[in-house]
Amino acid sequence: MLNPIVTYKDHSSALFRRYEKKFDHFNVEKNQKLLSVGSSNLESHEIESSDLTLSRYCAYLVVFQPDLLPDYSENAEDLFQDMKTELKDMLGCYHYYFSRGRKRANAIVNPSPANNNDDDNNNSKKQGSVRKGAELATLLLQLQKDMWKLLAEVWTEIVVYVAASNEVERIMAHRNVLCQGGEFITVLWALTTHTGITRDRHEIVVEHHP
């Protein structure tokens, strides 16, 4: 059985490495002109809107419906608390609570030197999920228009991965949600289950690097 304390943190690290590689692969395809050149403004807007919707929905699941997520719900809650702590360290208490979204995002991607004075502390914090996300964001910005296409692939993979599960705890959680009107992820869970797409907790693969 997977260690209930480290599983989610290790898995978030594995996801970071996976999508860092996906960025490299996507960038090579772009340079070789294997992708279509750009897209209409309407199509780009639709992709962006879908990406943001899926991103926010996954964040909603972590905060309000962790029982519907793979692995132990306590690990999702711990990861969420760790990210909140990391954000406060990066932004400071005032900006954490009162800054607008755009300003907060810019501060995460381009942290102020004032918040990085302690080198030892900073080195230990670099492994946090927020900083890893900021690194990926910096890489994604280099893709310009193709950024939203890559993100569409990423969020689609994540949502399908989250939905496909035959763990007893997840099945019971989805049944409970159905009694309350249902969730989008529950609809996907039903579709993946009936089409034979499933994944047990023990099939979660976590990469370990020296």
C-alpha positions in Angstrom: 0.0 0.0 0.0 1.2 3.5 -0.8 2.5 5.6 2.1 -0.5 7.9 3.1 1.9 10.6 4.2 4.2 11.1 1.2 2.0 9.8 -1.7 0.4 13.1 -2.7 3.6 15.2 -2.4 5.6 12.6 -4.4 2.8 12.4 -7.0 2.8 16.2 -7.4 6.5 16.0 -8.1 6.0 13.3 -10.7 3.3 15.4 -12.4 5.7 18.4 -12.5 8.4 16.3 -14.2 5.8 14.7 -16.6 4.5 18.0 -17.8 7.9 19.6 -18.0 8.8 16.8 -20.5 5.4 17.4 -22.2 6.4 21.1 -22.6 9.7 20.1 -24.2 8.0 17.7 -26.6 5.3 20.2 -27.5 8.0 22.9 -28.1 9.9 20.5 -30.5 6.7 19.9 -32.4 6.1 23.6 -32.7 9.6 24.2 -34.0 9.2 21.4 -36.6 5.9 23.0 -37.7 4.0 19.8 -37.0 1.2 21.8 -35.4 -1.1 24.1 -37.3 0.1 27.7 -37.4 -1.9 29.6 -34.9 -5.7 29.5 -34.6 -8.6 31.9 -35.0 -9.2 34.4 -32.1 -12.5 32.6 -31.4 -11.0 29.2 -31.2 -8.2 30.5 -29.0 -10.7 32.2 -26.7 -12.7 29.0 -26.4 -9.6 26.9 -25.6 -8.5 29.4 -23.0 -12.0 29.5 -21.4 -12.1 25.7 -21.3 -8.6 25.5 -19.7 -9.5 28.1 -17.0 -12.8 26.3 -16.3 -11.1 22.9 -15.8 -8.3 24.4 -13.7 -10.7 26.1 -11.4 -12.9 23.0 -11.2 -9.9 20.9 -10.2 -9.0 23.5 -7.5 -12.6 23.3 -6.3 -12.4 19.5 -6.0 -9.2 19.7 -3.9 -10.8 22.2 -1.5 -14.4 21.1 -1.3 -14.6 17.6 -2.6 -11.3 15.8 -1.8 -13.2 12.5 -1.3 -13.7 12.4 -5.0 -10.0 12.5 -5.8 -7.6 9.6 -6.1 -5.6 8.4 -3.0 -6.4 9.5 0.5 -8.5 12.7 0.9 -6.3 13.7 3.9 -3.3 14.0 1.5 -5.2 16.4 -0.8 -6.1 18.5 2.2 -2.5 18.5 3.4 -1.2 19.5 0.0 -3.7 22.4 -0.1 -2.6 23.6 3.3 1.1 23.3 2.2 0.3 25.4 -0.8 -1.5 28.1 1.2 1.6 28.3 3.5 3.9 28.5 0.6 1.8 31.3 -1.0 1.9 33.3 2.3 5.7 32.9 2.4 6.0 34.1 -1.2 3.5 37.0 -1.1 3.4 38.1 2.5 0.2 38.2 4.6 -1.2 41.5 3.2 -0.8 40.5 -0.5 -2.0 37.0 0.1 -5.4 38.3 1.3 -5.8 41.6 -0.5 -4.0 41.5 -3.9 -5.9 41.1 -7.1 -5.5 37.8 -9.0 -3.4 39.2 -11.8 -1.0 41.0 -9.4 -0.8 37.9 -7.2 0.0 35.7 -10.3 2.8 38.1 -11.4 4.3 38.0 -7.9 4.3 34.2 -8.0 6.0 34.0 -11.4 8.4 36.9 -10.6 9.0 36.8 -6.8 10.2 39.9 -5.2 13.9 39.8 -3.9 12.5 41.0 -0.5 10.8 37.7 -0.1 13.9 35.7 -1.0 16.5 37.0 1.5 17.1 33.7 3.4 19.0 31.5 0.9 18.7 28.4 3.1 15.0 28.9 3.6 14.6 29.6 -0.1 16.4 26.5 -1.2 14.1 24.3 1.0 11.0 26.1 -0.4 11.8 25.6 -4.0 10.4 22.1 -3.9 6.9 23.4 -3.1 4.0 22.9 -5.6 3.5 26.6 -6.0 7.1 27.3 -7.1 7.0 24.2 -9.4 3.8 25.6 -11.0 5.6 29.0 -11.4 8.4 27.3 -13.2 6.0 25.6 -15.6 4.2 28.9 -16.1 7.4 30.6 -17.1 8.0 27.8 -19.7 4.4 28.0 -21.0 4.6 31.7 -21.6 7.3 31.0 -24.2 4.7 29.1 -26.3 2.5 32.2 -26.7 -0.6 31.0 -28.7 0.2 27.3 -28.4 0.3 27.6 -24.6 -3.5 27.1 -24.4 -3.4 24.1 -26.6 -0.8 22.4 -24.4 -2.7 23.3 -21.3 -5.9 21.8 -22.8 -4.0 18.5 -23.2 -2.7 18.7 -19.6 -6.1 19.5 -18.0 -7.9 16.9 -20.1 -5.4 14.2 -19.0 -5.6 15.3 -15.3 -9.5 15.3 -15.3 -9.7 11.8 -16.9 -7.0 10.5 -14.5 -9.0 11.8 -11.6 -12.3 10.4 -12.8 -11.1 6.9 -13.6 -11.1 5.0 -10.3 -12.5 1.7 -8.9 -11.4 2.4 -5.3 -14.2 1.5 -2.9 -13.8 4.9 -1.1 -14.2 6.8 -4.4 -17.2 4.7 -5.5 -19.0 5.5 -2.2 -18.1 9.2 -2.5 -19.5 9.4 -6.0 -22.7 7.6 -4.9 -23.1 10.1 -2.0 -22.7 13.0 -4.4 -25.2 11.6 -6.8 -27.8 11.8 -4.0 -27.1 15.5 -3.8 -27.5 16.2 -7.5 -24.1 15.1 -8.8 -20.8 16.6 -9.9 -19.2 16.9 -13.3 -16.4 14.6 -12.2 -19.0 12.0 -11.2 -20.5 12.0 -14.7 -17.0 11.4 -16.1 -16.4 8.7 -13.5 -19.6 6.9 -14.6 -18.6 7.2 -18.3 -15.1 5.9 -17.7 -16.4 3.0 -15.5 -18.9 1.9 -18.1 -16.4 2.1 -20.9 -13.8 0.1 -19.0 -11.4 2.9 -18.2 -10.4 2.5 -14.6 -7.4 2.8 -12.3 -6.9 1.3 -8.8 -4.9 3.3 -6.2 -2.1 0.7 -6.4 -1.7 1.6 -10.1 -0.6 5.2 -9.3 2.9 5.4 -10.6 5.3 7.8 -8.8 8.7 8.4 -10.3 11.7 8.3 -7.9 14.9 10.0 -9.0 18.2 10.0 -7.1 
